[in-house]
């Protein structure tokens, strides 16, 4: 499954939230492996995370959906799971 980060700043799975996805899109042929620059989620730093930051938490990868998120990945809508 691929995610799109759209011009309006939203992150969505499969379908963009506005007409023209701009940053990430599914390649014609999926790569064998993708390396993501992620950081381990730290609750003490969570209020400083910005939209689009990639985080690892409990073996999954999440993208921060809004600036200054609250809660924890997996239980807060402020974090969007993009890989298991």
LUMBA-903312 format. One record per residue: residue number from 1; residue in three letters; z, y, x of N, C-alpha, C in turn. Coordinates in Angstrom, 3 decimals, decimal comma, padded with zeros to 6 digits, always signed. Example, Ala and Ser with C-alpha at 12.3 -4.5 7.8 and 13.67 -1.06 7.14 Angstrom:
// LUMBA-903312
@i 1 aa ALA n_w +007,800 n_v -005,690 n_u +013,190 ca_w +007,800 ca_v -004,500 ca_u +012,300 c_w +007,800 c_v -003,300 c_u +013,200
@i 2 aa SER n_w +007,080 n_v -002,250 n_u +012,850 ca_w +007,140 ca_v -001,060 ca_u +013,670 c_w +007,870 c_v +000,030 c_u +012,900
END
This chain:
// LUMBA-903312
@i 1 aa UNK n_w +000,000 n_v -001,169 n_u +000,848 ca_w +000,000 ca_v +000,000 ca_u +000,000 c_w +000,000 c_v +001,232 c_u +000,894
@i 2 aa UNK n_w -000,756 n_v +002,228 n_u +000,510 ca_w -000,853 ca_v +003,459 ca_u +001,275 c_w -000,241 c_v +004,606 c_u +000,491
@i 3 aa UNK n_w +000,255 n_v +005,584 n_u +001,197 ca_w +000,817 ca_v +006,776 ca_u +000,570 c_w -000,059 c_v +007,957 c_u +000,916
@i 4 aa UNK n_w +000,003 n_v +008,939 n_u +000,080 ca_w -000,743 ca_v +010,167 ca_u +000,288 c_w +000,226 c_v +011,333 c_u +000,341
@i 5 aa UNK n_w +000,033 n_v +012,225 n_u +001,265 ca_w +000,751 ca_v +013,494 ca_u +001,252 c_w -000,298 c_v +014,508 c_u +000,828
@i 6 aa UNK n_w -000,074 n_v +015,150 n_u -000,284 ca_w -001,089 ca_v +016,008 ca_u -000,870 c_w -000,929 c_v +017,462 c_u -000,442
@i 7 aa UNK n_w -001,941 n_v +018,254 n_u -000,743 ca_w -001,911 ca_v +019,672 ca_u -000,399 c_w -000,744 c_v +020,383 c_u -001,058
@i 8 aa UNK n_w -000,303 n_v +019,877 n_u -002,199 ca_w +000,821 ca_v +020,529 ca_u -002,875 c_w +002,154 c_v +020,051 c_u -002,314
@i 9 aa UNK n_w +002,136 n_v +019,155 n_u -001,292 ca_w +003,356 ca_v +018,752 ca_u -000,622 c_w +004,030 c_v +017,522 c_u -001,187
@i 10 aa UNK n_w +003,446 n_v +016,920 n_u -002,213 ca_w +004,043 ca_v +015,734 ca_u -002,818 c_w +003,654 c_v +014,481 c_u -002,045
@i 11 aa UNK n_w +004,471 n_v +013,457 n_u -002,143 ca_w +004,138 ca_v +012,160 ca_u -001,556 c_w +004,067 c_v +011,174 c_u -002,705
@i 12 aa UNK n_w +002,990 n_v +010,453 n_u -002,814 ca_w +002,815 ca_v +009,492 ca_u -003,891 c_w +002,212 c_v +008,211 c_u -003,360
@i 13 aa UNK n_w +002,549 n_v +007,102 n_u -003,991 ca_w +001,939 ca_v +005,828 ca_u -003,647 c_w +000,669 c_v +005,661 c_u -004,469
@i 14 aa UNK n_w -000,381 n_v +005,201 n_u -003,832 ca_w -001,666 ca_v +004,865 ca_u -004,448 c_w -002,420 c_v +006,054 c_u -005,026
@i 15 aa UNK n_w -001,787 n_v +006,888 n_u -005,852 ca_w -002,484 ca_v +008,009 ca_u -006,463 c_w -001,877 c_v +009,319 c_u -005,971
@i 16 aa UNK n_w -002,711 n_v +010,269 n_u -005,574 ca_w -002,171 ca_v +011,573 ca_u -005,198 c_w -001,715 c_v +012,320 c_u -006,446
@i 17 aa UNK n_w -000,801 n_v +013,272 n_u -006,278 ca_w -000,305 ca_v +014,021 ca_u -007,432 c_w -001,170 c_v +015,232 c_u -007,743
@i 18 aa UNK n_w -002,105 n_v +015,557 n_u -006,893 ca_w -003,075 ca_v +016,600 ca_u -007,229 c_w -004,446 c_v +016,147 c_u -006,738
@i 19 aa UNK n_w -005,444 n_v +016,892 n_u -007,029 ca_w -006,823 ca_v +016,431 ca_u -006,880 c_w -007,275 c_v +016,080 c_u -005,467
@i 20 aa UNK n_w -006,693 n_v +016,671 n_u -004,439 ca_w -007,260 ca_v +016,430 ca_u -003,118 c_w -006,213 c_v +016,059 c_u -002,081
@i 21 aa UNK n_w -006,034 n_v +014,752 n_u -001,814 ca_w -005,117 ca_v +014,352 ca_u -000,744 c_w -005,656 c_v +014,843 c_u +000,595
@i 22 aa UNK n_w -004,743 n_v +015,280 n_u +001,476 ca_w -005,257 ca_v +015,878 ca_u +002,701 c_w -004,752 c_v +015,272 c_u +003,991
@i 23 aa UNK n_w -003,527 n_v +014,770 n_u +004,049 ca_w -002,989 ca_v +014,370 ca_u +005,342 c_w -003,175 c_v +012,888 c_u +005,616
@i 24 aa UNK n_w -002,718 n_v +012,043 n_u +004,710 ca_w -002,832 ca_v +010,608 ca_u +004,919 c_w -003,683 c_v +009,983 c_u +003,817
@i 25 aa UNK n_w -004,529 n_v +009,047 n_u +004,178 ca_w -005,315 ca_v +008,318 ca_u +003,188 c_w -005,579 c_v +006,933 c_u +003,736
@i 26 aa UNK n_w -005,904 n_v +006,007 n_u +002,858 ca_w -006,154 ca_v +004,638 ca_u +003,269 c_w -007,432 c_v +004,557 c_u +004,095
@i 27 aa UNK n_w -007,369 n_v +003,918 n_u +005,264 ca_w -008,588 ca_v +003,742 ca_u +006,058 c_w -009,486 c_v +002,699 c_u +005,411
@i 28 aa UNK n_w -010,772 n_v +002,710 n_u +005,746 ca_w -011,707 ca_v +001,740 ca_u +005,186 c_w -011,281 c_v +000,316 c_u +005,529
@i 29 aa UNK n_w -010,838 n_v +000,096 n_u +006,751 ca_w -010,329 ca_v -001,204 ca_u +007,175 c_w -008,902 c_v -001,003 c_u +007,665
@i 30 aa UNK n_w -007,929 n_v -001,648 n_u +007,006 ca_w -006,537 ca_v -001,448 ca_u +007,440 c_w -006,343 c_v -001,874 c_u +008,889
@i 31 aa UNK n_w -005,577 n_v -001,122 n_u +009,652 ca_w -005,319 ca_v -001,487 ca_u +011,044 c_w -004,432 c_v -002,720 c_u +011,129
@i 32 aa UNK n_w -004,463 n_v -003,383 n_u +012,265 ca_w -003,635 ca_v -004,571 ca_u +012,472 c_w -002,155 c_v -004,204 c_u +012,524
@i 33 aa UNK n_w -001,854 n_v -003,087 n_u +013,142 ca_w -000,467 ca_v -002,637 ca_u +013,237 c_w -000,451 c_v -001,115 c_u +013,258
@i 34 aa UNK n_w +000,551 n_v -000,552 n_u +012,643 ca_w +000,702 ca_v +000,892 ca_u +012,635 c_w +002,064 c_v +001,230 c_u +013,222
@i 35 aa UNK n_w +002,077 n_v +002,153 n_u +014,140 ca_w +003,330 ca_v +002,590 ca_u +014,745 c_w +003,707 c_v +003,923 c_u +014,118
@i 36 aa UNK n_w +004,908 n_v +003,986 n_u +013,572 ca_w +005,386 ca_v +005,211 ca_u +012,956 c_w +006,516 c_v +005,800 c_u +013,792
@i 37 aa UNK n_w +006,497 n_v +007,094 n_u +013,981 ca_w +007,582 ca_v +007,769 ca_u +014,696 c_w +008,693 c_v +008,027 c_u +013,685
@i 38 aa UNK n_w +009,700 n_v +007,176 n_u +013,704 ca_w +010,787 ca_v +007,280 ca_u +012,734 c_w +012,102 c_v +007,562 c_u +013,442
@i 39 aa UNK n_w +013,069 n_v +007,964 n_u +012,650 ca_w +014,423 ca_v +008,212 ca_u +013,127 c_w +015,355 c_v +007,423 c_u +012,221
@i 40 aa UNK n_w +016,428 n_v +006,893 n_u +012,754 ca_w +017,409 ca_v +006,182 ca_u +011,947 c_w +018,165 c_v +007,177 c_u +011,079
@i 41 aa UNK n_w +018,301 n_v +006,860 n_u +009,778 ca_w +019,002 ca_v +007,742 ca_u +008,850 c_w +020,443 c_v +007,938 c_u +009,284
@i 42 aa UNK n_w +020,876 n_v +009,189 n_u +009,328 ca_w +022,251 ca_v +009,550 ca_u +009,675 c_w +022,785 c_v +010,444 c_u +008,562
@i 43 aa UNK n_w +023,740 n_v +009,946 n_u +007,753 ca_w +024,235 ca_v +010,743 ca_u +006,628 c_w +024,795 c_v +012,104 c_u +007,043
@i 44 aa UNK n_w +025,317 n_v +012,216 n_u +008,252 ca_w +025,877 ca_v +013,498 ca_u +008,689 c_w +024,795 c_v +014,544 c_u +008,964
@i 45 aa UNK n_w +023,545 n_v +014,093 n_u +009,129 ca_w +022,437 ca_v +015,018 ca_u +009,391 c_w +021,506 c_v +015,166 c_u +008,192
@i 46 aa UNK n_w +021,778 n_v +014,438 n_u +007,118 ca_w +020,858 ca_v +014,382 ca_u +005,979 c_w +020,535 c_v +015,745 c_u +005,389
@i 47 aa UNK n_w +021,498 n_v +016,637 n_u +005,324 ca_w +021,230 ca_v +017,940 ca_u +004,708 c_w +020,250 c_v +018,775 c_u +005,530
@i 48 aa UNK n_w +020,008 n_v +018,400 n_u +006,774 ca_w +019,062 ca_v +019,126 ca_u +007,613 c_w +017,676 c_v +018,502 c_u +007,671
@i 49 aa UNK n_w +017,470 n_v +017,354 n_u +007,009 ca_w +016,156 ca_v +016,717 ca_u +007,014 c_w +015,162 c_v +017,548 c_u +006,210
@i 50 aa UNK n_w +013,925 n_v +017,576 n_u +006,682 ca_w +012,877 ca_v +018,318 ca_u +005,987 c_w +011,860 c_v +017,374 c_u +005,368
@i 51 aa UNK n_w +011,179 n_v +017,871 n_u +004,355 ca_w +010,170 ca_v +017,083 ca_u +003,641 c_w +009,143 c_v +016,528 c_u +004,622
@i 52 aa UNK n_w +008,837 n_v +015,245 n_u +004,463 ca_w +007,837 ca_v +014,592 ca_u +005,299 c_w +008,400 c_v +013,821 c_u +006,471
@i 53 aa UNK n_w +009,676 n_v +014,015 n_u +006,812 ca_w +010,305 ca_v +013,305 ca_u +007,933 c_w +010,370 c_v +011,816 c_u +007,611
@i 54 aa UNK n_w +010,069 n_v +010,972 n_u +008,589 ca_w +010,136 ca_v +009,526 ca_u +008,428 c_w +011,470 c_v +009,004 c_u +008,934
@i 55 aa UNK n_w +012,109 n_v +008,178 n_u +008,110 ca_w +013,424 ca_v +007,641 ca_u +008,444 c_w +013,462 c_v +006,133 c_u +008,268
@i 56 aa UNK n_w +014,279 n_v +005,471 n_u +009,081 ca_w +014,559 ca_v +004,042 ca_u +008,903 c_w +015,948 c_v +003,896 c_u +008,323
@i 57 aa UNK n_w +016,087 n_v +002,978 n_u +007,358 ca_w +017,391 ca_v +002,723 ca_u +006,769 c_w +017,394 c_v +001,317 c_u +006,193
@i 58 aa UNK n_w +018,342 n_v +000,515 n_u +006,616 ca_w +018,473 ca_v -000,872 ca_u +006,145 c_w +017,164 c_v -001,654 c_u +006,233
@i 59 aa UNK n_w +016,441 n_v -001,499 n_u +007,321 ca_w +015,229 ca_v -002,267 ca_u +007,561 c_w +013,978 c_v -001,756 c_u +006,869
@i 60 aa UNK n_w +014,056 n_v -000,650 n_u +006,162 ca_w +012,895 ca_v -000,082 ca_u +005,479 c_w +012,603 c_v +001,305 c_u +006,050
@i 61 aa UNK n_w +011,386 n_v +001,780 n_u +005,801 ca_w +010,987 ca_v +003,113 ca_u +006,242 c_w +010,824 c_v +003,992 c_u +005,001
@i 62 aa UNK n_w +011,387 n_v +005,185 n_u +005,074 ca_w +011,345 ca_v +006,150 ca_u +003,973 c_w +010,775 c_v +007,462 c_u +004,469
@i 63 aa UNK n_w +010,146 n_v +008,205 n_u +003,568 ca_w +009,735 ca_v +009,569 ca_u +003,855 c_w +010,632 c_v +010,475 c_u +003,015
@i 64 aa UNK n_w +011,072 n_v +011,559 n_u +003,623 ca_w +011,916 ca_v +012,517 ca_u +002,912 c_w +011,022 c_v +013,273 c_u +001,930
@i 65 aa UNK n_w +011,386 n_v +013,258 n_u +000,658 ca_w +010,556 ca_v +013,843 ca_u -000,386 c_w +010,768 c_v +015,326 c_u -000,625
@i 66 aa UNK n_w +011,891 n_v +015,871 n_u -000,136 ca_w +012,147 ca_v +017,303 ca_u -000,302 c_w +013,082 c_v +017,769 c_u +000,799
@i 67 aa UNK n_w +013,058 n_v +019,041 n_u +001,078 ca_w +013,959 ca_v +019,606 ca_u +002,085 c_w +015,407 c_v +019,455 c_u +001,631
@i 68 aa UNK n_w +016,305 n_v +019,271 n_u +002,596 ca_w +017,737 ca_v +019,139 ca_u +002,333 c_w +018,041 c_v +018,079 c_u +001,268
@i 69 aa UNK n_w +017,632 n_v +016,837 n_u +001,504 ca_w +017,842 ca_v +015,789 ca_u +000,500 c_w +019,319 c_v +015,440 c_u +000,339
@i 70 aa UNK n_w +019,623 n_v +014,820 n_u -000,781 ca_w +020,988 ca_v +014,353 ca_u -001,006 c_w +020,963 c_v +012,853 c_u -001,233
@i 71 aa UNK n_w +022,112 n_v +012,205 n_u -001,085 ca_w +022,195 ca_v +010,763 ca_u -001,280 c_w +021,716 c_v +009,991 c_u -000,072
@i 72 aa UNK n_w +021,388 n_v +008,740 n_u -000,308 ca_w +020,911 ca_v +007,866 ca_u +000,768 c_w +019,592 c_v +007,220 c_u +000,370
@i 73 aa UNK n_w +018,770 n_v +006,876 n_u +001,366 ca_w +017,525 ca_v +006,183 ca_u +001,060 c_w +017,809 c_v +004,898 c_u +000,276
@i 74 aa UNK n_w +016,971 n_v +004,631 n_u -000,688 ca_w +017,134 ca_v +003,438 ca_u -001,517 c_w +017,913 c_v +003,694 c_u -002,788
@i 75 aa UNK n_w +018,709 n_v +004,775 n_u -002,803 ca_w +019,470 ca_v +005,077 ca_u -004,014 c_w +019,239 c_v +006,502 c_u -004,503
@i 76 aa UNK n_w +018,518 n_v +007,304 n_u -003,745 ca_w +018,252 ca_v +008,689 ca_u -004,127 c_w +016,748 c_v +008,906 c_u -004,265
@i 77 aa UNK n_w +016,323 n_v +009,616 n_u -005,311 ca_w +014,883 ca_v +009,919 ca_u -005,456 c_w +014,383 c_v +010,898 c_u -004,401
@i 78 aa UNK n_w +015,270 n_v +011,460 n_u -003,595 ca_w +014,873 ca_v +012,380 ca_u -002,541 c_w +014,224 c_v +011,665 c_u -001,359
@i 79 aa UNK n_w +014,322 n_v +010,325 n_u -001,325 ca_w +013,741 ca_v +009,507 ca_u -000,269 c_w +012,780 c_v +008,514 c_u -000,907
@i 80 aa UNK n_w +011,556 n_v +008,432 n_u -000,378 ca_w +010,528 ca_v +007,559 ca_u -000,942 c_w +010,249 c_v +006,430 c_u +000,044
@i 81 aa UNK n_w +010,450 n_v +005,197 n_u -000,404 ca_w +010,219 ca_v +004,031 ca_u +000,455 c_w +008,735 c_v +003,830 c_u +000,636
@i 82 aa UNK n_w +008,319 n_v +003,716 n_u +001,910 ca_w +006,888 ca_v +003,519 ca_u +002,185 c_w +006,599 c_v +002,205 c_u +002,906
@i 83 aa UNK n_w +007,627 n_v +001,548 n_u +003,445 ca_w +007,411 ca_v +000,266 ca_u +004,108 c_w +008,727 c_v -000,523 c_u +004,084
@i 84 aa UNK n_w +008,572 n_v -001,848 n_u +003,992 ca_w +009,752 ca_v -002,717 ca_u +003,971 c_w +010,098 c_v -003,160 c_u +005,363
END
